[in-house]
Amino acid sequence: MTAINAVTDYTLDGDVGVITLNSPPVNALSRGVLEGIAFGMQAAVADPGAKAIVLICEGRTFIAGADIGGLGSRREERPIDPMGELERSPKPVIAAIHGTALGGGLEAALCCNYRVAVPSARCGLPEVNLGLLPGAGGTQRLPRLVGPQKALEMMTSGMHVPARQCLEMGVVDELVEEGKLREGAIAFARKVLAENRPLRKVRDISEKVEAARGHPEIFAEFRKANARKFRGFMAPEWNIRCIEAAVNQPFDEGIKTEQKLFRELLAGEQSAAQRYAFFAERQANKIPDVPDDTPLIPVNSVGIIGAGTMGGGIAMNFANAGIPVTIVEVKQDALDRGLGVIRKNYERTASRGGITAADVEKRMGLITGSLDMNALAPVDMVIEAVFERMDIKKDIFSKLDAICKPGAILATNTSALNIDEIASVTKRPEAVIGLHFFSPANVMKLLEVVRADHTSKPVIATSMKLAKKIGKVAALVGVCPGFVGNRILGQRQREAQKLMFEGAMPWDIDRVMYDFGFPMGPFAMSDLAGLDIGWVKENSRGETIRDALCELDRRGQKTGAGYYDYDENRVAHPSPVTEKIIQDFVARSGVNARTITDEEILERCLYPMVNEGAKILEEGMAIRASDIDVIWENGYGWPVYRGGPMWWGDQIGLDKVLAGMKKLQAQMGDLYKPAALLEKMVAEGKNFTRV
Ligand SMILES: NC(=O)c1ccc[n+]([C@@H]2O[C@H](COP(=O)([O-])OP(=O)(O)OC[C@H]3O[C@@H](n4cnc5c(N)ncnc54)[C@H](O)[C@@H]3O)[C@@H](O)[C@H]2O)c1
């Protein structure tokens, strides 16, 4: 065995040279790994005993991507060409894949003559999710191997394709037995030698791209079918252009196109925001005073109280992860209804091919209903999701305190109630925590984990870990009205309402928010949720626009009208009825309606959000600015290519945000008082997210 460098070995196994990379945790393409490939290849090519070469990785995976942290930084080391060394080899090179071959890892494998993989392996080019494209030839090689259609799907989704599918598509040439990758790859290499197979290079394969030449409709149709999904993002389109180049240009020209488009994305604001978001999510799991070695509480069973909108969705998360759930309700019909909704949701997923019919039964089998809270005695964690009323929650928590075993975690899904007050009725406030799921709870990624005054570190650490296990993105927040997400949302909602009284129409405000990149504006959102949430007919005196709309039975999408009129396809149209109601309100208030520009709408809605984020940080209700951004991207549809409110504030300039807040304060009072932290940041020339 020869050590090529600190992370690479070379050995000769009979007539096959084997280059082994070992750079934990994921053999990412660091400088060491790149040099290992380049120098390992030189050694193998120079070794007269080696007739073929295998590239394999130690540890849990093949090369699982580039070293993202190093992206964009300047490299001054001497130039090497690992991809070229692989591709130009005079001896057949076989990539041996286990775990995941992602991004630069798959691109390296595509420079080899052949690829073998174990059945559990997956391959993908996920650069698009960082606002990038594969910039090491992957955009030109993949379409040559699998054709443009499959390349479009893979590269614009970033999906990790299972080995069997890779075999069918031609990304992988042969599957080898699980656990016997090295032997399998060497045997494959010997087969290539014995059969005297030609030194096929992916760059020279042309049938599939040639067949697509002169068929621009392939791309036009793909763009059209995915327009909604790609809206606002640059990277999917830039990936598509590379694949068009693979079809229409010779290989070397295509590589130049790839390089040019890659540089554009790398230098752009979107990728910077998307890379920031990627690291922000990871960072959110780090709690400064809760070290990584904090003991965890095993959670092998969960109890949920309330089978309503939230309880049912929360239960599904756990059943999906294989954790048994007991749901407690007050009445049989509520329980039956709740369980029925869960089943219907699963069956809908199954009918779309997301899961099998057997999965439906397996998951339903993990969910047990009960009308007796004593059924929660043995569970490791309880999540309460009953009506948002302090008296009911307190009653439940005092009962839970008596029923649940010592050490059980007692969580509440409250949206706004004081969790310290809820915890105060128990003799174990250290076990009480907020787990704020978002609706629909089985779909939305975000989980706000709410730390109360006495919540213990193991309870926090366990909740953060568990969030990951059930596929959520968690951020730790403190107890304050609305916690972090809704507290900031409150700012935008208030401004949207106020703007309406100053002369902007709901559809103008919604359009500005939609064009900014939100999936929908605040009024479309209200119509979707229903305007009558919390509205009581008997108490309604037509005092608000909402009252007036609900009194006309315009309660949102479900009644065919709300702020908007809806046609039979549920498409929203600006409503003359709503417009008249608003105009009457404005006239009665004595305010002169004015023309409000899109720019003003944007600033009025978003600056107060950044300002509120600063207050949240000041009060220590979020650990770091990037946690606020994680919350807004995963729970409220803030476009990831704009990084989140705090990142966005930094991008446009905190001095601008501060000046905007001061102007509003001068016009409309201290509701708009700039946060002290915002003033301080500007005075010190600092920003929130790139300190
Ligand atoms: N709906 C949302 O968008 C949303 C989002 C986040 C958090 N929340 C919070 O989640 C909680 C539940 O909200 P929801 O929308 O699911 O309400 P919901 O009205 O749909 O469901 C509440 C359920 O709790 C049951 N219930 C009431 N008292 C009970 C008791 N003593 N024991 C057992 N079951 C009882 C009711 O029968 C009902 O089925 C609230 O605290 C709410 O603030 C709601």
The ligand as an SDF file (V2000), in Angstrom:
LIG
                    3D

 44 48  0  0  0  0  0  0  0  0999 V2000
  -54.5510   25.6550   13.3640 N   0  0  0  0  0  0  0  0  0  0  0  0
  -53.3520   26.1970   13.2420 C   0  0  0  0  0  0  0  0  0  0  0  0
  -53.0000   26.7330   12.1930 O   0  0  0  0  0  0  0  0  0  0  0  0
  -52.3960   26.1520   14.4040 C   0  0  0  0  0  0  0  0  0  0  0  0
  -51.0220   26.3120   14.1510 C   0  0  0  0  0  0  0  0  0  0  0  0
  -50.1150   26.2020   15.2080 C   0  0  0  0  0  0  0  0  0  0  0  0
  -50.5770   25.9610   16.4780 C   0  0  0  0  0  0  0  0  0  0  0  0
  -51.9210   25.8430   16.7100 N   0  0  0  0  0  0  0  0  0  0  0  0
  -52.3470   25.5740   18.0790 C   0  0  0  0  0  0  0  0  0  0  0  0
  -52.6570   24.1980   18.1840 O   0  0  0  0  0  0  0  0  0  0  0  0
  -53.6890   24.0090   19.1480 C   0  0  0  0  0  0  0  0  0  0  0  0
  -54.8180   23.2390   18.5000 C   0  0  0  0  0  0  0  0  0  0  0  0
  -55.2940   23.9620   17.3960 O   0  0  0  0  0  0  0  0  0  0  0  0
  -56.2040   23.2850   16.2710 P   0  0  0  0  0  0  0  0  0  0  0  0
  -56.2660   24.2320   15.1560 O   0  0  0  0  0  0  0  0  0  0  0  0
  -55.7640   21.9000   16.0340 O   0  0  0  0  0  0  0  0  0  0  0  0
  -57.6310   23.2480   17.0140 O   0  0  0  0  0  0  0  0  0  0  0  0
  -58.8850   22.3300   16.6770 P   0  0  0  0  0  0  0  0  0  0  0  0
  -60.0560   23.0620   17.2030 O   0  0  0  0  0  0  0  0  0  0  0  0
  -58.8710   21.9020   15.2600 O   0  0  0  0  0  0  0  0  0  0  0  0
  -58.6470   21.0180   17.5520 O   0  0  0  0  0  0  0  0  0  0  0  0
  -58.6520   20.9970   18.9480 C   0  0  0  0  0  0  0  0  0  0  0  0
  -59.1050   19.6270   19.3770 C   0  0  0  0  0  0  0  0  0  0  0  0
  -58.8850   19.4800   20.7680 O   0  0  0  0  0  0  0  0  0  0  0  0
  -59.9380   18.7140   21.3160 C   0  0  0  0  0  0  0  0  0  0  0  0
  -60.0120   18.9700   22.7450 N   0  0  0  0  0  0  0  0  0  0  0  0
  -60.4270   20.0690   23.3830 C   0  0  0  0  0  0  0  0  0  0  0  0
  -60.2970   19.9180   24.7230 N   0  0  0  0  0  0  0  0  0  0  0  0
  -59.7920   18.7000   24.9270 C   0  0  0  0  0  0  0  0  0  0  0  0
  -59.4360   17.9730   26.0940 C   0  0  0  0  0  0  0  0  0  0  0  0
  -59.5950   18.4720   27.3030 N   0  0  0  0  0  0  0  0  0  0  0  0
  -58.9230   16.7300   25.9200 N   0  0  0  0  0  0  0  0  0  0  0  0
  -58.7690   16.2120   24.6990 C   0  0  0  0  0  0  0  0  0  0  0  0
  -59.0840   16.8600   23.5650 N   0  0  0  0  0  0  0  0  0  0  0  0
  -59.5890   18.0880   23.6770 C   0  0  0  0  0  0  0  0  0  0  0  0
  -61.1540   19.1830   20.5530 C   0  0  0  0  0  0  0  0  0  0  0  0
  -62.2040   18.2250   20.6130 O   0  0  0  0  0  0  0  0  0  0  0  0
  -60.6040   19.3780   19.1540 C   0  0  0  0  0  0  0  0  0  0  0  0
  -60.7660   18.2120   18.3710 O   0  0  0  0  0  0  0  0  0  0  0  0
  -54.0500   25.3870   19.6340 C   0  0  0  0  0  0  0  0  0  0  0  0
  -53.3250   25.6540   20.8150 O   0  0  0  0  0  0  0  0  0  0  0  0
  -53.6010   26.2820   18.5100 C   0  0  0  0  0  0  0  0  0  0  0  0
  -53.2930   27.5820   18.9400 O   0  0  0  0  0  0  0  0  0  0  0  0
  -52.8230   25.9120   15.6950 C   0  0  0  0  0  0  0  0  0  0  0  0
  1  2  1  0
  2  3  2  0
  2  4  1  0
  4  5  1  0
  4 44  2  0
  5  6  2  0
  6  7  1  0
  7  8  2  0
  8  9  1  0
  8 44  1  0
  9 10  1  0
  9 42  1  0
 10 11  1  0
 11 12  1  0
 11 40  1  0
 12 13  1  0
 13 14  1  0
 14 15  2  0
 14 16  1  0
 14 17  1  0
 17 18  1  0
 18 19  2  0
 18 20  1  0
 18 21  1  0
 21 22  1  0
 22 23  1  0
 23 24  1  0
 23 38  1  0
 24 25  1  0
 25 26  1  0
 25 36  1  0
 26 27  1  0
 26 35  1  0
 27 28  2  0
 28 29  1  0
 29 30  1  0
 29 35  2  0
 30 31  1  0
 30 32  2  0
 32 33  1  0
 33 34  2  0
 34 35  1  0
 36 37  1  0
 36 38  1  0
 38 39  1  0
 40 41  1  0
 40 42  1  0
 42 43  1  0
M  CHG  2   8   1  16  -1
M  END
$$$$
